[in-house]
Amino acid sequence: MSDLQKQVQQAADRLVESGEERGLQVAVYRDGVQIVDVVAGVADPETGRRVTPDTPFYNYSIGKGATATIAHLLVERGLFGYETPVAELWPEFARHGKEGVTVRHVLSHTAGVPGVPLDTTPEDACDWGTMVAALEDAELWWEPGTKVGYHAYTFGYLVGEIVRRTTGKPISQVLQEDVAEPLGVAGELYFGMPEKEHARLARLEDAPMDMSAFGEMPADLPMFKAGPMELMPGAELGNRPDYLSADIPAGGKTSARAIARMYAALLGEVDGVRLITQERLREATAVVSSGVDEVFGMPSTWGLGYGIGGPTSTAEEQPTVFGVPGAGGSAAYADTATGTAFALTKNRLTADFAAVGLIGDIVARG
């Protein structure tokens, strides 16, 4: 066992023993080779089932990294370009003045359609046709490309429908055929996950949260207009069988090993598989948009589908890091400077990235 593997295992075990975490996985690749493969704790507290390296976790927003990766694969194949208007591929999207929205705007969270209707139910979110129709009827919040705002749910449906229109396949099928199967992680990386596989998933639970902060937030905050509270990330939503089976490419079901392997195959070859060229990687990870997020109010910096900077650092502090963290405290990212891909998945949903920060620092030092 390497010294780094030992250090990460000890840190993961301490997080579980302290009660801060219930079950987690950590995977690290460097130059295409896995150098850390750590699990700790239980996947299902009711049965005592342990976390194993191939246990899939439902991860809010981490799946956006896979969604963006599929877009880059299809650009590389010439099915569309970053400057292609979305309405050229999906004519019904042009309604209400959206004909100027390009694929680049969608990937960089500048498209101006960050919200779903406030009466959207979890059942609606699981129905592809309903969500596509809502996007066709959506009105712009701003002129595309002029502001940046996190498209929490709509990012997945926008890219997913672009993928469906250009390939004729649902994005979950493209993920399996073009990413998961070539990388040997077909049973560990999903958007829509077949119900017969659900028993393998980690069960999510909510960490106790101080809700007083929500009480201090002004009621007219844009985030409250971007979607109903019923769709806010939480264990109940993320454990729903319909939600787990549905194609909701704003999130994904993945092991740490699978999503870290995907990022490693963006950086370079993993067992002979490379997902995109070096030139494409440079373009995808260059800063495209930055500024104060119009929806959530925090500073943000985006490449094409990937946030720039780490979950606990800014784009200025770590300009070579790209990836997407998830609500609940999981994260997956890569660093073009060091050739490192990192993922931490966990089933206790916390309001911070303390576990990622702690273990990410150990890996950075190692």
Protein Blocks (a to p, Z undefined) as FASTA:
>chain_A
ZZklmmmmmmmmmmmmnomambdcddddeehiafbdcdedjfblknopacdfklccddeh
klmmmmmmmmmmmmmnopacfklcfklmmmmlmgghilmpcfklmmnopnopabccfkbc
fklmmmmklmmmmmmmpccfbdehkaccddfklmmmmmmmmmmmmnopafklmmmmmmmm
mnopmmmccfbdcfklmmmpccdddddddfklmmmpcfklmklmnocfklggcfklmmpm
klmmpccfkbccddfklmmmmmmmmmmceehiafbdfklmmmmmpcfbgcddfklopacd
ddehiaeddfkbcfklmmmbgcdddehiiacdddfklopacddddfbdcfbfklmmmmmm
mmmmZZ
